[in-house]
Amino acid sequence: MIIVEGLAKRFAIPKSGEMTQCKRLDPRLQDGFFNSVQSVSFRARPGEVLGLLGPNGAGKTTVLRMLSGVLTPDRGSIEINGHQWHKQPERMRRQIGFLSASTSLYERLSVEENLVYFGQLYGLSPAQITNRIDTLSSQLELAPFLQRKVVELSLGMKQRAGIARAVIHQPEVIVLDEPTTGLDIMSAQAVLDFIHSQKQQNRPVIFSTHRLEEVSLLCDRIAVVMQGLCVFEGSLTEFAGSRDPNALREAFVGCQQRLSQSPQGHTRGVA
């Protein structure tokens, strides 16, 4: 069980820094700080897939980076299976598999060499590493390019290899930041199949996406973030009345319009 309560994170804006007109008008800009995340709460139970939705710049990536331990929240709490980040940070890092746009692989090494290296960093034995590589090769269809150097791979191949690197240690929670962005149909499907397989293994998965078709197919619950606020958290049917992507799109647009009329936002549907 993942419980996120009242997360907030702000960043100081350099006095000499230039800002776009759009950013200057953002209500999160206050007193020399940009309040990227103001208040975000959600829960994900074992075997649930939670989709984190929101427009570009809403604060989704900042939320996921706090959840993964890359950033420290200014306020709020993160609890995973009864353990809290601020009390047991090292234990928590081992429980989470995190993939973001900045998750890197060593390009001069092969995919297999990368997985062996990161498996060793997590303290896995040679036998455990071999077993995990075999499992992930099957789940993510890595076998055709396992021996190729990362620098030679397509974007879709790199993304699948990056997911394998993020979960080589068999984490209890998986966090993916827009994992299918820019991928071709087959690579995107391999990623979606992997997420579904983790759900079947009773792991909670949290992933951000702009593709409502993916949300419709995979998600049990969603959390909608706009202007750093969680404006909805609950099931798809509570949000849109059905799992239909068009209904989800209409509900999403309606959320954004209501927030623009009431900048303070709200949180609804937390269970």
Disulfide bonds with the S-S distance in Angstrom:
none
